[in-house]
Every structure is written in C-alpha cells, then in structure tokens.
Amino acid sequence: MRRRGHQAIDWVVDYLASIEERPVQSKVEPGDVAASLPLHPPATGESFDDVMADLDRVVLPGITHWQHPSWFAFFNSNTSGPSMVADIISSGLAVQGMLWQTSPACTEVETRMMDWLVEMLGLPDSFLSTGDGGGVIQDTASSATLCALIAAREQVSDFAVDQGGVQGKMTVYASSEAHSSVEKAVRIAGLGSDQFRHVDLDENLGIDPDALDKAIEADKAAGCIPTMVIATIGTTATTAVDPVAAIARVCQ
Ligand SMILES: Cc1ncc(COP(=O)(O)O)c(C=O)c1O
C-alpha cells in the first residue's frame, strides 16, 4: 500500500502540475467513456499499474477540470493540497463518529473546530458548544439547510410536528435567487412547496427586508405560521449577499 499510495499521490501532483495544458472542458461525446468500459464486471482483479493506465486512457479525457486556473463556471470546487492529504488520513482512520464512544477524538476535534468557526465568523456565544449551541459538520449544503429547517420546524411547533406531523401552514422565506436546495428542503421537511415564499430583492439582489416584513405580516394575518427565513451569503447565480442583520431584525 505504501508504494501504491506514493504512486497515486505522484499521479495527482503531476496532474495538477500539468492541468493548464488541458482544455478546461472535456471534449468527449456522450457515451464515449462508457464505451471504453466493459459491459460486465470483471471476474478477476487487474494490476494496479493497469488501473492507473486506465485513469489516463479512459478517465482523464472525460474529465472537465474544475481545478483548472481558467475554470469560471458554476463555483469553485473547494480543494487544496492540505485537504487532499487530510482526506487520505481520514480515509485511513475510517472512523464512524455517531457517538463519542465510537471515536472520542472524532467528536471532540469536530466540536472544537466548530467552536473555532463560531469565533472566526464572529457569531454570538450562543452558537458555542459550551452553551445551547454547538455545530455538527454536514455532508452537503443541502443537508445542512434541511437540518436547520427541521430544527426550526420543531422549535416553532415545540416538537408537535415531530409527534403528530405538520399541522397548519408553516411558511419559509428565502431570496428568489436562493439555491434550489432551499425549496427542496421545504418539500422534504414536509411543509409543502406552497408554503415556500420567494422574497423580492433589493437593488443588490439580496433579500429586501421590507418585502420580507410584509410577506411575514401577510402570512400571519392569513393564519400561517412563519417558521424560518433562510439567508444566503453568496447566491449561486450572482454571488449576492442577503442583508443578514436586517433580516434578523425583521425576524425578531
Ligand atoms: C448557494 C448554494 N447553496 C446550496 C448549494 C447546494 O450545495 P450541495 O451540492 O453541497 O448540497 C449550492 C450548490 O451550488 C449553492 O450554490
């Protein structure tokens, strides 16, 4: 494993060093990569060298290079040398962190890192694990939004939804520029997409706090239960930043 591991790291380092020589976007046609793969799983394993050769022959031509310095589509695919090395170590340890006992260091390092993040972002002390707060790393932005929405749903309903299911119209507010994962969370959380409100924007394409205020008041008058406002720091299409402080004042 040591020798093959070194070989794999060399492959990645060489790839990154020569990435500028490649076109940013893959030139293959749909189906080209699949056509290079056997239709059925091989009955026997192949040598490591053959697998590495397949990476160059089959996989690399079909890669669109997100780490290319001329990559300007969508958003950055966050990675770095340190994070790649950390991934190797993390995979090597391969612990499950669902309980403190299943790996004390996993729980305690994660908790302390989350507290560091609270400090680095200048969040209030109530976000710290030493009080009622404390973060947990989520696997994607989508599941982080879903977790936060479910927490809000239960806080607003005092855990009635957890027991009896959704009663009433629990409304959720976000910018009309918000990522589709926000509305998806509203659906998965069982609130219903009819309860999702796209709030009008200000001239900077962030949520207009007055429009938010009006939308919440109108919903309250109609008997809805305003449950959560989801602000975005850097929307996907325009990198607009919702005015979090003004939104918080409306919520309070
Ligand atoms: C602003 C924003 N939120 C959420 C997401 C969803 O991210 P993920 O794929 O990690 O669920 C994206 C992805 O582009 C995004 O740009």
The ligand as an SDF file (V2000), in Angstrom:
LIG
                    3D

 16 16  0  0  0  0  0  0  0  0999 V2000
  -25.7620   28.8180   -2.5250 C   0  0  0  0  0  0  0  0  0  0  0  0
  -25.8200   27.3190   -2.6200 C   0  0  0  0  0  0  0  0  0  0  0  0
  -26.4870   26.6430   -1.6710 N   0  0  0  0  0  0  0  0  0  0  0  0
  -26.5590   25.2880   -1.7120 C   0  0  0  0  0  0  0  0  0  0  0  0
  -25.9640   24.5620   -2.7220 C   0  0  0  0  0  0  0  0  0  0  0  0
  -26.0820   23.0600   -2.7140 C   0  0  0  0  0  0  0  0  0  0  0  0
  -24.8640   22.5300   -2.3770 O   0  0  0  0  0  0  0  0  0  0  0  0
  -24.6400   20.9690   -2.1470 P   0  0  0  0  0  0  0  0  0  0  0  0
  -24.4140   20.3880   -3.5050 O   0  0  0  0  0  0  0  0  0  0  0  0
  -23.4320   20.9040   -1.2590 O   0  0  0  0  0  0  0  0  0  0  0  0
  -25.8500   20.3980   -1.4910 O   0  0  0  0  0  0  0  0  0  0  0  0
  -25.2590   25.2220   -3.7230 C   0  0  0  0  0  0  0  0  0  0  0  0
  -24.6250   24.4740   -4.8240 C   0  0  0  0  0  0  0  0  0  0  0  0
  -24.2940   25.0380   -5.8370 O   0  0  0  0  0  0  0  0  0  0  0  0
  -25.1890   26.6310   -3.6810 C   0  0  0  0  0  0  0  0  0  0  0  0
  -24.5440   27.3220   -4.6440 O   0  0  0  0  0  0  0  0  0  0  0  0
  1  2  1  0
  2  3  1  0
  2 15  2  0
  3  4  2  0
  4  5  1  0
  5  6  1  0
  5 12  2  0
  6  7  1  0
  7  8  1  0
  8  9  2  0
  8 10  1  0
  8 11  1  0
 12 13  1  0
 12 15  1  0
 13 14  2  0
 15 16  1  0
M  END
$$$$
